Each structure stands twice: as C-alpha cells, then as structure tokens.
Amino acid sequence: AQAILSISTDIAHRKAAEREIERLAFYDPVTALPNRLLLLDRLQHALAICARSSVTGALLFIDLDHFKTINDTLGHDKGDQLLLQIAQRLRSCVYPSDTLARFGGDEFMVMAENLSEQQTEAARQATLICQKILRSFREPFTLEGIARHITVSIGVTLFDKHHANAGELLKQTDLAMYEVKAAGRNG
C-alpha cells in the first residue's frame, strides 16, 4: 500500500505581514513617500553607480517655510493633511525615475539621477527642477476650504564620481538650503 502525504500552507498572511513591515520601515506614514532610511539607501546606491561611471546626479533639500505656524495654529492633523497635498504637488514636479522622499518633519528631498555628464548642464537641469517646484508652490493649497500659501527653500548639491560620502552630500545640501533661508526664503 502506498500513502501520499500532502501539506498545504497558505503564506498569504505572512507575505502581507512582510509587506507591511517593509512599508513601516521604509515609507513615511503620512505621505506614503520613501522615508529618510530608504532615501539614504538609494543615495548610497546612486553614489556607487557614480563611482563606476560618469553619471551626475543632484540632491535637493526642500524645507517648507514657516510650516511650524500651521501646526501650532491649526493642529498636527491639519498639518498632516497639508503635508499630503505638498507631497502630491512635489510628485508632479519630478520624474518618475527621481526619488522623492519625506526626510522628516517639514523637510523633503529629491534625488535626481542620470543628469548630464557636463557639470554646467547638470546644474542647469537641477535648476529647472527647482524652478518647477517653486512655480508649483505659487498656487495655494486648500485646507478646510481656505487657500493657504506655502513657500519653500531649496538647497541643491550635484554629485558625481568625486563624491563617495552620503553624509557629506547631505551636509552640503543642508548648508545650501540654509543659505536660501538666510537670503529671504522662497528660493
């Protein structure tokens, strides 16, 4: 007599749990954008590619001007609603191949890869992204039926095969953004 034993396991719940863990670890819960951890991972990957090629990229640090006032006056739930609208608007300003991330609080970052090998042309391409973002923020956001004007300050750093340290790039981009704030914001 022969016997056959069959064991069937439904792994759908385990796979769903794994997807949820990944979402919680690498994506912002408010905007569903990649978070700081995922951006840093993608930046390290981009720097590794740059080290082996002549590809140029740009890192944009986008800080919302006076966002704390909205949180303080309207509450964090309304601030979160506004952050979601801002994320949607920023998505419309970048290419699908770019990484748009919520870096924390009222800070967003864009990593644009595969820019021109020529530094002046890469700088022009990064400037065009910044100008598109600044233009998009001229339109008000609607919160509780009221138009709210928000401005942003953007710091930019180009990176290529001569940059191997993500931390240094982040520091340069942060400094560039603070120069914009010191010069009057909204730029």
C-alpha positions as CSV (number, residue, x, y, z in Angstrom):
1,A,0.0,0.0,0.0
2,Q,1.2,3.4,-0.9
3,A,0.4,6.6,1.0
4,I,0.7,10.1,-0.1
5,L,1.0,12.9,2.4
6,S,0.2,16.5,1.3
7,I,0.8,19.6,3.3
8,S,-0.7,22.8,2.1
9,T,0.3,26.1,3.7
10,D,-1.3,29.5,2.8
11,I,1.5,32.0,3.0
12,A,-0.7,35.0,2.0
13,H,-0.9,36.3,5.6
14,R,2.9,36.0,6.1
15,K,3.6,37.8,2.8
16,A,1.1,40.6,3.7
17,A,2.8,41.0,7.1
18,E,6.2,41.2,5.4
19,R,4.9,43.9,3.0
20,E,3.5,45.8,6.0
21,I,6.8,45.6,7.9
22,E,8.7,46.9,4.8
23,R,6.1,49.8,4.4
24,L,6.5,50.8,8.0
25,A,10.3,50.6,7.9
26,F,10.9,52.5,4.6
27,Y,7.9,54.7,3.9
28,D,6.5,57.8,5.6
29,P,3.1,57.0,7.2
30,V,1.6,60.5,6.3
31,T,2.7,60.9,2.7
32,A,3.5,57.3,1.7
33,L,6.7,58.7,0.2
34,P,10.1,56.9,0.9
35,N,11.4,58.0,4.2
36,R,14.9,59.1,5.3
37,L,16.2,55.5,5.6
38,L,15.1,54.5,2.1
39,L,16.4,57.8,0.6
40,L,19.8,57.2,2.2
41,D,19.9,53.6,0.9
42,R,19.1,54.9,-2.7
43,L,21.7,57.7,-2.3
44,Q,24.4,55.1,-1.4
45,H,23.4,53.1,-4.4
46,A,23.5,56.1,-6.7
47,L,26.9,57.1,-5.4
48,A,28.2,53.5,-6.1
49,I,26.9,53.9,-9.7
50,C,28.6,57.3,-10.0
51,A,31.9,55.8,-8.8
52,R,31.9,53.4,-11.8
53,S,30.7,55.8,-14.4
54,S,30.5,59.5,-15.4
55,V,26.9,59.9,-14.3
56,T,25.9,63.1,-12.4
57,G,23.1,63.5,-10.0
58,A,21.5,66.2,-7.9
59,L,20.3,66.2,-4.3
60,L,17.6,68.8,-3.5
61,F,16.8,69.6,0.1
62,I,13.3,71.2,0.3
63,D,12.3,72.8,3.5
64,L,8.8,74.3,4.0
65,D,9.0,77.9,5.1
66,H,7.1,78.7,8.4
67,F,5.3,75.3,8.5
68,K,5.5,75.2,12.3
69,T,3.0,78.1,12.4
70,I,0.4,75.9,10.6
71,N,0.9,73.0,13.1
72,D,0.8,75.4,16.0
73,T,-2.4,77.3,14.9
74,L,-4.4,74.5,13.1
75,G,-3.1,71.4,14.8
76,H,-0.9,68.5,13.6
77,D,-3.8,66.7,11.9
78,K,-4.3,69.7,9.6
79,G,-0.6,69.9,9.2
80,D,-0.5,66.3,8.1
81,Q,-3.3,67.0,5.6
82,L,-1.2,69.8,4.2
83,L,1.9,67.6,4.0
84,L,0.0,65.1,2.0
85,Q,-1.1,67.8,-0.5
86,I,2.5,69.1,-0.7
87,A,3.8,65.6,-1.4
88,Q,1.3,65.2,-4.2
89,R,2.4,68.5,-5.7
90,L,6.1,67.7,-5.4
91,R,5.4,64.3,-7.2
92,S,4.1,66.3,-10.1
93,C,7.4,68.2,-10.3
94,V,9.8,65.3,-10.6
95,Y,10.4,62.5,-13.0
96,P,9.2,59.0,-12.0
97,S,12.9,57.9,-12.0
98,D,13.7,60.5,-9.4
99,T,13.4,59.7,-5.7
100,L,11.1,62.0,-3.8
101,A,11.3,61.4,0.0
102,R,9.9,62.9,3.2
103,F,13.1,63.4,5.1
104,G,11.4,64.4,8.3
105,G,9.0,67.0,9.8
106,D,8.6,69.6,7.1
107,E,11.6,68.5,5.0
108,F,11.5,66.7,1.7
109,M,14.4,65.6,-0.6
110,V,14.6,64.8,-4.3
111,M,17.4,62.7,-5.7
112,A,17.6,63.2,-9.4
113,E,19.9,60.7,-11.2
114,N,21.3,60.5,-14.7
115,L,21.8,64.2,-15.3
116,S,24.2,65.4,-17.9
117,E,27.9,64.4,-17.5
118,Q,28.7,68.1,-18.1
119,Q,28.6,70.0,-14.8
120,T,27.2,73.2,-16.2
121,E,24.4,71.3,-18.0
122,A,23.7,69.1,-14.9
123,A,23.5,72.3,-12.8
124,R,21.0,73.8,-15.4
125,Q,18.9,70.6,-15.2
126,A,18.8,70.7,-11.4
127,T,17.9,74.4,-11.6
128,L,15.0,73.5,-13.8
129,I,13.6,71.1,-11.3
130,C,13.9,73.7,-8.6
131,Q,12.1,76.3,-10.7
132,K,9.3,73.9,-11.5
133,I,8.9,73.2,-7.7
134,L,8.9,76.9,-6.9
135,R,6.3,77.6,-9.7
136,S,4.1,74.9,-8.4
137,F,4.1,76.5,-4.9
138,R,2.7,79.7,-6.3
139,E,-0.7,78.1,-6.4
140,P,-2.3,78.0,-2.9
141,F,-3.1,74.8,-1.1
142,T,-6.6,74.3,0.2
143,L,-7.1,73.4,3.9
144,E,-10.5,73.5,5.5
145,G,-11.8,75.3,2.4
146,I,-9.3,78.1,2.9
147,A,-6.5,78.9,0.5
148,R,-3.1,78.7,2.2
149,H,0.1,79.9,0.6
150,I,3.2,78.0,1.4
151,T,6.8,78.8,0.2
152,V,9.8,76.5,0.2
153,S,13.6,77.0,0.5
154,I,15.6,74.6,-1.7
155,G,19.3,73.7,-1.3
156,V,20.9,71.8,-4.1
157,T,24.1,69.8,-4.4
158,L,25.4,68.0,-7.5
159,F,27.2,64.6,-7.1
160,D,29.3,62.5,-9.4
161,K,32.2,60.1,-9.2
162,H,34.1,62.5,-7.0
163,H,31.6,62.2,-4.2
164,A,31.6,59.0,-2.1
165,N,30.1,60.1,1.2
166,A,26.3,60.5,1.5
167,G,26.7,62.2,4.9
168,E,28.9,64.9,3.3
169,L,26.4,65.4,0.5
170,L,23.6,65.8,2.9
171,K,25.6,68.4,4.9
172,Q,26.3,70.4,1.7
173,T,22.7,70.3,0.6
174,D,21.5,71.4,4.1
175,L,24.0,74.3,4.1
176,A,22.8,75.4,0.7
177,M,19.2,75.3,1.9
178,Y,20.1,77.4,5.0
179,E,21.8,80.0,2.7
180,V,18.5,80.3,0.8
181,K,16.6,80.8,4.1
182,A,19.2,83.4,5.2
183,A,18.7,85.2,1.9
184,G,15.0,85.6,2.5
185,R,13.5,82.1,1.8
186,N,11.3,81.1,-1.1
187,G,14.1,80.3,-3.4
